[in-house]
């Protein structure tokens, strides 16, 4: 009852075509000479199209054509997979779900009712040539192949039709596995092509699609083992076995190579040290650095920029000059060049310059005196009398100091440099 319902549903999806009533060799591209001829036509079309479209830009029209082709092939692959899966499920149920008969059966009972589905799926491999033509129109280096991915693309479309011609002519008992697994894989593949045509950010999904294709090849190659060990007992043609092993082995090698290239290009591996440091930062935030360490780091960063943007002063003749003093000399020369002429360091700057601009604006002038802080800053060229601020070598918060120490303020004339 269930098998009858499955077959009825599959036949309801079929299209009545009078050409399918002809013998196999009399159908369109039905004989083996036509398969070999079409492979040559495919390669010749690549030469001719490449020569005609050099330097031509198609723009939005080509994008629309590519999107429509991907959508049509995605829906067609779903249709072909559903029809073949219904017939195969019914045939396998009639055989008691025997795994051995599914891969080794001289009567080929599991292939019953698949003529319509296998034939038009074989013809669809010629339609897929449009994929290569679109890539050439986009200016991709598909022909002649310049890398392994281009070679895989051309070889795949050149050989696939002959592989599925063997399956349609039932020269292998498990030949149905090639078309049905290919139809299943093409559903996400052409869906991926359609999405990435409009959203380039979705190209990372390709690293998940390629493993499905690799599994497809491994399944088919594993199912060919019984036919390879006993061709006559399983009802397999020797030429079909050789051709399928050659085609699927080449595809497996090239697809595996492409998978690792995608993993390297689109999903770069993180160094273990950086990964562990990132985890530690999330679990336990880093402790803020002391003020001295921050100043040292900023001095080192400043010295690196000096090497790239300005000429560095020569080191002193004394052999005991440390690296830190050389850094201070380089930093001092750049500060002297970028700061005002009479303001060479923090010790020489007036108090208004040592303060940030926000604090300068908040200062209140004496009653009856109308003084603009900005104008005073422009006129400030001579150090104002007052307590001497601490130098960089002295403690900034020393309690035992003779003169009151001021909190350290950055030199705002060079703040952008840091």
Number of C-alpha atoms within 10 A of each C-alpha: 5 10 17 11 12 19 19 13 15 20 16 11 13 13 9 11 8 7 11 15 10 10 9 16 13 12 13 13 18 18 14 13 10 14 18 15 11 17 18 12 13 17 16 12 14 18 13 10 14 18 10 10 14 11 9 10 12 11 10 9 10 15 16 13 13 20 19 13 19 25 19 14 21 23 15 17 24 16 18 21 22 18 24 23 19 19 25 24 16 20 21 18 14 13 13 9 13 11 11 11 19 21 24 24 19 16 12 20 16 23 22 12 16 19 16 17 22 25 21 13 24 22 16 15 19 16 13 16 16 16 14 20 19 16 15 18 19 16 14 14 14 20 19 13 15 11 10 13 18 17 15 20 18 19 18 17 21 22 16 20 22 23 20 24 25 22 24 25 16 21 18 28 28 25 28 24 24 21 23 23 19 19 23 21 21 22 20 19 21 20 18 19 20 21 16 17 16 12 10 9 9 13 15 15 14 18 17 13 16 19 14 15 21 18 14 20 22 14 13 20 17 10 20 23 15 17 23 16 10 13 19 14 12 22 19 25 17 15 11 19 19 11 15 22 16 11 17 21 15 15 19 18 13 19 21 16 14 17 21 13 15 18 15 11 11 13 12 9 10 9 8 9 8 10 12 11 11 13 11 12 12 9 9 9 10 9 7 8 9 8 9 9 11 12 13 13 12 14 18 16 13 18 20 12 14 18 11 9 9 10 11 17 12 9 15 11 7 7 7 8 11 10 10 11 13 17 19 15 18 21 19 14 15 20 18 15 10 14 15 13 9 13 21 17 15 19 16 17 21 18 19 18 21 22 18 13 13 8 10 16 13 9 11 12 11 8 6 6 8 9 11 12 17 13 9 12 14 9 9 17 15 11 13 13 8 8 11 13 20 20 13 10 6 10 11 15 13 13 10 8 12 7 12 14 18 13 12 15 12 13 21 16 15 14 8 7 14 12
